């Protein structure tokens, strides 16, 4: 009986989590990757860290600094795990501390229609004196189409509106 109750609770918890924005964030270090450049594929594989970023939490990653190799830059790959992430969230904040304290040192934006985003390289200087960095999703204050609000726009309506706006913006750029 207790096992059945625990199994039911875990099933419901998984369903509730699926409705919250979650993204995997992978940090890669590079020997040569100057700020603003797109990273080449020569990652130091032993220097890759990852964490699951959420809107309400702060996830930390351990940075393995190496004295014998000069790291000139980092890049981040962001993969949306849940559907609300791409609809409600616009970027990931990266902090040079383990608690998301203060302003983000780097903010990596992504488009609502991208499930995976690769950032440009950014400087490793803000992160040289820390063993950890932390990540957090930056999302809308009021998630759209949830909490039973009958007047709220549904997620599907929001996606259609964003697609129409993107199309209109593309036409305006071609003028």
Helices and strands as residue ranges (DSSP letters): H 2-18, E 22-30, G 45-47, E 49-54, E 59-62, E 73-80, H 83-88, E 89-95, E 106-109, E 116-118, E 122-123, G 125-127, E 132-139, H 155-174
